[in-house]
Amino acid sequence: MNNYHKELGGCFLKRGMTFTIPNEYGVFLGEVLKPIDITKFSWRIDTEDSNILVDGQKDEELFPEGKTEMDGIELKHLIENKTYYMIFADLQAYPKGTLSHIKTYEEFIESQCELVLLVADCSYVTIYCKNKGTLEWLYKNAVECGFEDVTYITDENDARTRLSVS
């Protein structure tokens, strides 16, 4: 058992949450992440297939091709001020200056990464979050936004082996 679990008594912990968002253009990443200060993090972008809507037409990629790192200020502007359609997204939030790359939940727990956000097949969102207060805010926000099937991921029900959509 790692130190994270020891500190919390080894009980079934809330690791994160899952829910579904509408399968349409919108600003859903901005809505999902509204309870947190996106700007205080550096973000790793691993897998992404999302398109911006400009003048009613699919335009460029939401994230520039080949860009794997983004400052929180830039990300906040992008996801709150552009209308986009997400097919896949794989984002990791790190304190500024501590970017790395994680692939598993165990690596997540041992890393500086604070939050992992995955979007698969346009609608299925998974979030892993170390800060339990932040996780509660994200959960409440998802319910208030009307997202469907909002469910906690716990030690007991987590079947995911990799923290990736690829």
N, C-alpha and C positions, 0 to 999 in steps of 0.2 A: 504494500500500500504506500503510495507516495505521500509526501508531506502535506499536500493540499487536503487529502482525505483524512489524514491523521488529525489535522487541526480542527476539522469539523466533525470528529467523532466517528468517521467511517460509515455514517448512515447513508441511505439512498438520497443523494444530492440532486438538486436541479442543475443540470448541465447547460440547458438551453431551452429552446422552444421551436415548434414548427407551426406553420399555418399556410393558408393559400391566399393569394392576392388575385385580383381580376386578370384575366388573360387579354389585356388590351393596352393601348398606349396610356401613359400617365406619368406621374412623378412618385411612383410607389417606393423607391429606395428612400427618397426624402421623407415620405410619410412614415415608413418603417423605423427610420433612425431618428425621428423627431425628438424623442426623449433624451438623446445624448448630445453632447457638444462634439460634433464631428470634427471641428477645427482643431481640437487639441491633440489629434492623432495624425500619424503618418499611415498611409493605407497601401497595402500590397494588393495588386489586382492580378490574379492568376489566370483564370479562365473567364472569358467575357464574350458574349454575343448579344449586343444590345444596339438598337438603332434609334437615332434621334429623328423626330418628326419635324419637318420644316415645310411650311406652307402646304400642309396636308399630305406631304409626300415623305416616304422613307428616305432619309438622307445618309449622313455619315454615321460611323460607329460612335456610341456614347463615349467610350474611352479610346483615345488615339491608339492606333495599331502599334504594338510593340511596347507600349507604356505599361510598366509593371509596378510603378510606384507613383503615388500621388499625395500631395500635401492635403490636409483636411480642409483648408480654405478653398482650394480648387475643387475638391470633391463636393463640398457643400454647395457651391455655386452650380456645379454641373447637375447634381441630382435634384436640386430644388427649383431650378430655373429653366430646365429643358424638358420637353415632353418626349418620352422615349418608350420603346418596347423592348423588354428584356426576354431573352430566350434562356441564357445562362449568365450567371454572375458568381464570382468567387472573390470576396473581399475579406481582408484581414486588417484589423486596427491595432496599431502599436504606438506606445509613447514615442514622441518625436525622437529621432536619432537611434532607434533600436530595432529597425526592420530586420526581419529574418524570414525564414520560410518554414512553415510547419505542414505536416501531412496527416498527423493522427491526433486523436484527443490527448493521448499521453504527452506528445510533443507540445500541444497547446498548453497544457497545465504547467509544463516545465519552462515554457518560453515567456517572453515579455508580452506576447500577443494578448490583448484584452478581449477581443471580440472577433468572431468569424461569422460572416453572413454569406449564405449560399442560396442561389436561386436556380432551380432546375425546371426544365420544361415549361417555361413562361410563368408558372403560377406557384410552384412549391418552394416555400421559403423555410430555411433552417438557420437558426442563430444559436451559436454557442457564446456564452458570456461568463467571464470569471466573477464579475461583481454581481452579487445576488440582488442588491438593491436596484441596480441598473436593469437586471433581467426582469424584475417585477415591474418596473416602469415600462419596459418594452412590451411585456405581456399585456399590461393594462392598455397601452396605446393600441396594440393590435386589435384588441376587443373593441375599443372605442372607434377605431377606423372601420369597423365592420368586416375585418378579414375573417375568413371562415376556418373552421377546424383548428382553432388556437389550442395547442396542447404543449405541456411541458415535456422536455426530454430529461429523463432521470438516469441514474446509474443502472436502474433496473430495466428500463424499456429502450435504451439506446442500442440499436442494431448497426449503426454506421461504423465502418472500419476505417474510413478515410475522411478527412475534412476537405473534400473537394467535390466538384460537380463533374470533373472529367474522368 
